[in-house]
Every structure is written in structure tokens, then in C-alpha cells.
Amino acid sequence: MAARHWWLRTMTTNEYVSVERNGGVTTLTLRAIGRMPVLSLASGNALADAAEALKDDAETRVVVLRGDNGQFCAGGDIAAIRDALPDPDRLLGPIIDGLHRTVRNLRALPQPVVASVAGAAAGGGMSLAVACDLIVAASDARFVVGYGALGTSSDGGLSYTLTRRIGANRAMDVILARGMLDAATAHAWGLVAKLAEPAALEPETAAYAAQLAKQTPQVLREFKQLIGSSAEPDLSARLDAERAAFLRCAKTEDFARRVNAFLEKKR
């Protein structure tokens, strides 16, 4: 069998996630279900599986995470969340678990993970972006908290990762008051590493990832471990706490009312 070389371009895909390797950079694309990528039970677990498969992939030096259709991710599948209202522990818990598996698997990767954010990163989509090591964002991208509008607390580790990235006061302000960060503010506050014009986001992300990939795999692995390792036990505990808090909120009448109102508004 012919030897495989790390600079060859390969691509695989399924209904929910496409995986493309170009040189030492592997790109995971969360595919759109309808107009925007969303996190359902199936898509969340597909993304978690795709991330896990890269852990021992010596050919991948950098991972890029992006969404389809000019959007990063709209967050949870609200219709699926509505269907889970009769029994949140049994029906909604596994959806949260899929997102949390993804976050844990991305954090466990030895390679740095770059989120390429176009359009909106909302709810669980914002949590997913902020969980990545670095963010490249289109200048018109928006980071939308979304949880308060549904009457629930966050999942995906957002209460921890956002606080660690921009500080407790700003994180509290964004989550409870602003509800949204535009790309320029996110860049000024250090959440976003690089801004790009919307039409140039894909090539700018590719160039940024290629620049990172020039480092040796050992250097990339060591610096990711040195910078991020102290946070991992705390993040894992916070994911468990967020899951419990989200499910408590999901059992309230206010949550059910807001979820149904959101879906009615979309009709």
C-alpha cells in the first residue's frame, strides 16, 4: 500500500459533518440542517466523533472548525428541545451530552483548534466557538448568547470559557445584559484572534491555520498543554454543573413558554 503523506488533500463527509484535510490542516464543517447548522442529538454526536477521531492523527497539525451556508452554528435544535419538554432529563439531557462530548473532545486534542466564525455563533454555537483555542471571525459575525431568551442557563462550558477569555465582569455583562458581542468588540476584548472581511474569511482562516501548521507537532502540542492544561479539570466540572442547571431551568413553565413562543415566531 502506498504511503500516506500529510500534505495530501482528502475529504470525507456524512449528513452532519464533513472532514477535509489539506496539508497539515484538517477542517471540520458542521453541515446546515435547513438554513443553518444546528446542534441536535445526531449532529452533536457526529461532531464529537469527528473530533475524537483526530486525537491520534499524526498527519493533522491544526484543526479548523466551521459551519455551513455562511453561518457558524445557530445553537440547539429548538424543535428538538420543544419535543423534549415532557421529560427533559431523558430527552434533553442526551442533546446536552452530545455538545459536551464535542467540547471535551476538542479540548483533549493535542492540536490547536481554530474556530472560523461566519454569520452567527448563537447559544450552543457560541459555546462551541469559545471552547476552541483560537477564533478567526468575519467582521460582521455575531456571538449571540441566546440562553436568557429561552429562560435557561448556558451549556457547552460558556460560563467558564468566556469568563476565562474575557474576565468575569465582561462575561457577566455579555451573558446577562448585552446578550451579544459583535466581532469588533470580541476582537478588541481578546476573544477573537483575527478579523477578516466576510468574503475573505475562508482564505484568511486557511492562511492563519497554515501559519500555525508550520510549527512542529511537538511545539503545537506542548504549548496547547502548557497554556490550557490548568483549565481542563475545572472545565469538566463546569460542564457537569451547567448540564444540571440547564435541566433545572428546562423543567420550568417559563422555559416551555419561551421555547414555544420562539418557534411560533419563526413560522
C-alpha positions in Angstrom: 0.0 0.0 0.0 1.3 3.4 -0.9 2.5 5.6 2.0 0.2 8.4 3.0 1.7 11.9 3.2 0.5 14.7 5.4 0.3 17.2 2.6 -2.2 15.3 0.5 -5.8 16.6 0.3 -8.5 14.2 1.4 -12.2 14.6 2.3 -14.9 12.6 4.0 -18.5 13.6 4.8 -21.7 12.4 6.3 -25.1 14.0 6.8 -23.9 16.2 9.7 -20.2 16.8 9.5 -17.6 17.0 6.6 -14.0 16.4 7.3 -11.4 17.8 4.9 -7.6 17.6 5.2 -5.4 20.0 3.2 -1.8 19.7 4.2 -1.4 19.6 7.9 -4.8 21.3 8.5 -8.0 19.3 9.0 -11.3 21.2 8.7 -14.5 20.0 10.4 -17.6 21.6 8.9 -20.9 21.4 10.8 -23.3 21.0 7.9 -26.5 23.0 7.7 -29.8 21.3 8.5 -32.1 23.6 6.7 -30.8 27.2 6.6 -28.2 27.0 9.4 -26.1 24.4 11.2 -27.7 23.4 14.5 -26.8 21.1 17.3 -29.2 18.1 17.5 -28.6 14.8 19.2 -27.3 13.4 15.9 -25.2 16.3 14.8 -23.7 16.9 18.2 -22.6 13.3 18.5 -21.3 13.3 14.9 -19.2 16.3 15.6 -17.9 14.8 18.8 -17.0 11.6 17.0 -15.2 13.5 14.2 -13.1 15.4 16.8 -12.3 12.3 18.8 -11.0 10.6 15.6 -8.3 13.3 15.2 -6.8 12.8 18.6 -4.2 10.3 17.4 -4.0 11.6 13.8 -0.3 12.4 13.4 -1.0 14.0 10.0 -3.1 16.7 11.4 -1.2 19.6 13.0 -4.1 22.1 13.2 -7.9 21.7 13.3 -10.3 24.2 11.9 -14.0 24.2 13.0 -16.5 26.0 10.8 -20.2 26.0 9.8 -22.0 25.6 6.5 -24.0 28.1 4.5 -22.1 31.2 5.7 -23.1 30.6 9.3 -21.1 29.1 12.2 -23.9 27.5 14.3 -27.4 28.5 15.4 -27.1 26.5 18.6 -29.5 23.9 19.8 -32.3 22.5 17.6 -35.2 24.3 19.2 -37.8 22.0 17.7 -36.0 19.0 19.3 -35.8 21.0 22.6 -39.6 21.5 22.4 -40.1 17.8 21.8 -38.0 17.1 24.9 -40.1 19.3 27.2 -42.2 16.4 28.6 -39.1 14.7 30.1 -36.0 16.9 30.0 -33.8 14.5 31.9 -34.4 11.7 29.5 -34.8 13.6 26.2 -32.9 16.8 26.6 -30.0 15.5 28.7 -28.6 13.5 25.8 -28.6 16.5 23.5 -26.6 18.5 26.0 -24.3 15.4 26.4 -23.5 15.5 22.7 -22.4 19.1 22.8 -20.4 18.4 26.0 -18.7 15.4 24.4 -17.7 17.7 21.5 -16.3 20.3 23.8 -14.4 17.8 25.8 -13.0 16.1 22.7 -11.9 19.4 21.1 -10.2 20.4 24.4 -8.5 17.0 24.5 -7.0 17.3 21.0 -3.2 17.8 21.0 -3.6 20.0 18.0 -4.8 23.7 18.4 -8.4 24.2 17.2 -9.3 27.3 15.3 -13.0 28.4 15.1 -13.8 30.1 11.8 -16.9 32.1 12.6 -19.1 33.5 9.9 -22.6 34.9 10.5 -23.9 33.9 13.9 -22.5 31.8 16.6 -25.5 31.5 18.8 -26.4 29.6 22.0 -24.5 26.3 21.9 -22.8 27.6 18.8 -21.3 30.4 20.8 -20.2 27.9 23.4 -18.6 25.8 20.7 -16.7 28.7 19.2 -15.4 30.0 22.6 -14.3 26.5 23.5 -11.8 26.5 20.6 -8.2 27.6 21.2 -8.4 30.5 18.7 -11.1 32.3 16.8 -10.9 33.9 13.3 -14.1 35.8 12.7 -15.7 37.7 9.8 -16.0 41.4 10.6 -19.8 41.1 10.5 -20.0 37.9 12.7 -22.1 37.9 15.9 -21.7 36.0 19.1 -25.2 35.6 20.5 -25.7 34.2 24.0 -29.3 33.2 23.4 -29.8 31.3 26.6 -31.6 34.0 28.5 -34.1 34.5 25.7 -35.2 30.9 26.3 -35.2 31.2 30.0 -32.3 28.9 30.7 -28.6 28.9 31.8 -25.8 28.1 29.5 -24.3 24.8 28.4 -21.2 23.9 26.4 -18.9 25.4 29.1 -19.7 29.0 28.2 -19.9 30.2 31.8 -16.4 29.0 32.2 -14.6 29.5 28.9 -16.0 33.0 28.3 -15.0 34.1 31.8 -11.5 32.8 31.3 -11.2 34.5 27.9 -12.5 38.0 28.7 -12.8 38.2 32.5 -15.6 37.8 35.0 -17.1 41.3 34.7 -17.3 41.3 30.9 -18.6 37.7 30.8 -21.4 38.6 33.2 -22.2 41.7 31.2 -22.3 39.8 27.9 -24.4 36.9 29.2 -26.9 38.9 31.3 -27.1 42.4 29.8 -25.7 42.7 26.3 -26.8 39.2 25.1 -24.5 39.6 22.1 -21.0 40.5 21.1 -20.2 41.9 17.6 -16.9 40.8 16.0 -15.1 44.1 16.5 -15.8 44.1 20.3 -14.9 40.5 20.5 -11.6 41.2 18.8 -10.9 44.3 21.0 -11.5 42.2 24.1 -9.2 39.4 23.0 -11.9 36.8 22.4 -11.2 36.8 18.6 -7.6 36.5 17.5 -8.1 37.7 13.9 -10.8 39.6 11.9 -11.4 39.1 8.2 -13.7 40.7 5.7 -16.7 38.3 5.2 -15.7 37.4 1.6 -12.1 36.6 2.7 -12.9 34.6 5.9 -12.2 31.2 4.3 -8.8 32.1 2.7 -7.8 34.1 5.8 -8.6 31.2 8.1 -6.7 28.8 5.8 -3.7 31.1 5.8 -3.8 31.5 9.6 -4.1 27.7 10.1 -1.3 27.1 7.6 0.9 29.5 9.5 0.2 27.6 12.8 0.9 24.3 11.0 4.5 25.5 10.2 5.3 24.8 13.8 6.4 21.3 14.6 3.7 19.0 16.0 5.6 18.7 19.3 5.7 22.5 19.7 2.0 22.8 19.0 1.2 20.0 21.4 3.4 21.4 24.2 2.1 24.9 24.0 -1.5 23.8 23.9 -0.9 21.7 27.0 1.1 24.5 28.8 -1.5 27.2 28.1 -4.7 25.2 28.6 -4.0 22.2 30.8 -4.6 24.0 34.1 -8.2 24.8 33.0 -9.3 21.3 32.0 -10.3 19.8 35.4 -12.3 23.0 36.1 -13.9 23.0 32.7 -15.0 19.4 33.1 -16.6 20.1 36.4 -18.3 23.2 35.0 -19.8 21.2 32.1 -21.4 18.9 34.6 -22.7 21.8 36.6 -24.1 23.5 33.5 -25.9 20.4 32.5 -27.6 20.1 35.8 -28.5 23.9 35.8 -29.8 23.7 32.3 -32.1 20.8 33.1 -33.4 22.5 36.2 -34.4 25.5 34.0 -35.9 23.3 31.4 -38.4 22.0 33.8 -39.9 25.4 34.4 -43.1 26.8 32.8 -41.2 29.8 31.7 -38.8 27.8 29.7 -41.6 25.9 27.9 -43.4 29.1 27.2 -40.4 30.8 25.7 -39.4 27.8 23.6 -42.9 27.6 22.1 -43.0 31.4 21.6 -39.7 31.2 19.7 -41.0 28.5 17.4 -44.2 30.4 16.8 -42.3 33.5 15.9 -40.3 31.5 13.3 -43.4 30.4 11.4 
